[in-house]
Amino acid sequence: MTNAGKVYLVGAGPGHPDLLTIRAAELLKTADVIVYDRLIQDEVLTLCKPTAEKIFMGKPLGKHASRQDEIHYLLVRKAREGKTVVRLKGGDPFLFGRGGEEAEYLAEHGIPFEVVPGVSSCLSAPLSAGIAVTHRDRASSVAIVTGHNADGNDDRLDWCALSKVDTLVVLMGVHNVAHIAQHLMAAGRSADTPAAAVQRAFWPGESVISATLGTIADEVRRAHVEAPATLVIGEVVSLRQKLKGYQQHIGQIFPQAVAPATLVDTSIPVVPLPELIAAGEPGLDALNLEEEICVIPIPCEKETLQ
Ligand SMILES: C[S@@+](CC[C@H](N)C(=O)[O-])C[C@H]1O[C@@H](n2cnc3c(N)ncnc32)[C@H](O)[C@@H]1O
C-alpha cells in the first residue's frame, strides 16, 4: 500500500447543519471524497469544498443486498488512492449506523481512520418533541433499542427486562410498533404508559404523534408515520404537554424546505459488487449482511411543528 489516505467516519447529527460538530464541519471543508447516506441534508453537503467528490450510498428499501460491501470497498479504494475520505452518517456513526463494521473493515485492510461522534437521533428526536429522556421525578433509566427485528425470530431483545426500564427509545421501530407495544404490555408494562412517535426530527415536516402504549400502533398507522421516526415510551413523554407550546429549536427555522425527492442523488454511478468481484478487485471480502429499513419519508398530516 502506498500513499494511503485516511477515512473519517463522521456523525452528521440529526440533520440541520448547525447541529454538526465543529470537527465534522472542518472535515467536510477539506475532504477529497464524501461518501454519504440518505439521512443527510443538502445544506450539510454544501459545506464540502467545490472539488470534493460526493458519492451517495443510501440504501432504498429492499434494494441494497450488496450495498454495505460496496461501501466498505469504496472506502478502502479511495483511501488507497491517497484521498482524505469523509464517510458521513446520520446521527452518531456508532449507533445503529454500521459504523462499527466499517471501522472493522478499515482496520482489517490497514487503513488509518478516525471516528467523529455525532448527535444521535436517540436523544435529539425525543428532545425535539419536548421529551427529556430522563427526569428527576419520572425517569432514572433509559434503554435504546432497535425495533427492526421485533416481529420475527431474529428478535434478540429481552422485552421483560426492557419493560422495567423507565424510558425506552426505539429506533427503526415504526413498522413494528404494534409488535413492540404488544411485547411490552405482555411483559407487564401498563397500556396507559405515555408513548410518542417523532418523525423527521430536525427536518422540514417534523411531526409528533402522542398516544399511549395501548394506542400508539393505531395512531402511527392512522397518521401514516414513516421512517425516519423514533418511538419514545415512558412517563417522560407526558412532559411534552407542558413544553410543546414554548419550545423552539433550530429545525423549525430552515431557510427553505427540502423536498424528499431531493434527498437521493442518483446521478453518481455505483459499480455493482458482482462486477467488482468479477474484475478481481482486491480487498473485497464476503460479509454477512444485515438488512436495515430506511425509506423516503412521506409527508403526512399530523401534529406538525411550525
Ligand atoms: C439506521 S438508524 C441510524 C441512527 C443514527 N446512527 C443515529 O445515531 O441517529 C436510523 C433510525 O434512526 C432514527 N432517526 C434517524 N433520523 C431521525 C430523525 N430525523 N427523526 C426521527 N428519527 C430519526 C429512526 O428511528 C431511523 O429509523
The ligand as an SDF file (V2000), in Angstrom:
LIG
                    3D

 27 29  0  0  0  0  0  0  0  0999 V2000
  -30.1090    3.2200   10.8980 C   0  0  0  0  0  0  0  0  0  0  0  0
  -30.6390    4.1230   12.3010 S   0  0  0  0  0  0  0  0  0  0  0  0
  -29.3000    5.2560   12.4090 C   0  0  0  0  0  0  0  0  0  0  0  0
  -29.2670    6.0020   13.6930 C   0  0  0  0  0  0  0  0  0  0  0  0
  -28.1670    7.0560   13.7180 C   0  0  0  0  0  0  0  0  0  0  0  0
  -26.8720    6.4560   13.6620 N   0  0  0  0  0  0  0  0  0  0  0  0
  -28.2790    7.9540   14.9320 C   0  0  0  0  0  0  0  0  0  0  0  0
  -27.4110    7.9220   15.7930 O   0  0  0  0  0  0  0  0  0  0  0  0
  -29.2460    8.7150   14.9920 O   0  0  0  0  0  0  0  0  0  0  0  0
  -31.9370    5.0810   11.5930 C   0  0  0  0  0  0  0  0  0  0  0  0
  -33.0190    5.3450   12.6020 C   0  0  0  0  0  0  0  0  0  0  0  0
  -32.6970    6.4680   13.4040 O   0  0  0  0  0  0  0  0  0  0  0  0
  -33.8780    7.1840   13.7050 C   0  0  0  0  0  0  0  0  0  0  0  0
  -33.7920    8.5210   13.0980 N   0  0  0  0  0  0  0  0  0  0  0  0
  -32.8280    8.9750   12.3040 C   0  0  0  0  0  0  0  0  0  0  0  0
  -33.0620   10.2480   11.9330 N   0  0  0  0  0  0  0  0  0  0  0  0
  -34.2170   10.5950   12.5210 C   0  0  0  0  0  0  0  0  0  0  0  0
  -34.9990   11.7770   12.5170 C   0  0  0  0  0  0  0  0  0  0  0  0
  -34.6130   12.8540   11.8410 N   0  0  0  0  0  0  0  0  0  0  0  0
  -36.1440   11.7920   13.2340 N   0  0  0  0  0  0  0  0  0  0  0  0
  -36.5390   10.7250   13.9440 C   0  0  0  0  0  0  0  0  0  0  0  0
  -35.8310    9.5740   13.9860 N   0  0  0  0  0  0  0  0  0  0  0  0
  -34.6960    9.5130   13.2820 C   0  0  0  0  0  0  0  0  0  0  0  0
  -35.0320    6.4070   13.1100 C   0  0  0  0  0  0  0  0  0  0  0  0
  -35.5050    5.5120   14.0780 O   0  0  0  0  0  0  0  0  0  0  0  0
  -34.3460    5.6820   11.9650 C   0  0  0  0  0  0  0  0  0  0  0  0
  -35.0630    4.5310   11.5660 O   0  0  0  0  0  0  0  0  0  0  0  0
  1  2  1  0
  2  3  1  0
  2 10  1  0
  3  4  1  0
  4  5  1  0
  5  6  1  0
  5  7  1  0
  7  8  2  0
  7  9  1  0
 10 11  1  0
 11 12  1  0
 11 26  1  0
 12 13  1  0
 13 14  1  0
 13 24  1  0
 14 15  1  0
 14 23  1  0
 15 16  2  0
 16 17  1  0
 17 18  1  0
 17 23  2  0
 18 19  1  0
 18 20  2  0
 20 21  1  0
 21 22  2  0
 22 23  1  0
 24 25  1  0
 24 26  1  0
 26 27  1  0
M  CHG  2   2   1   9  -1
M  END
$$$$
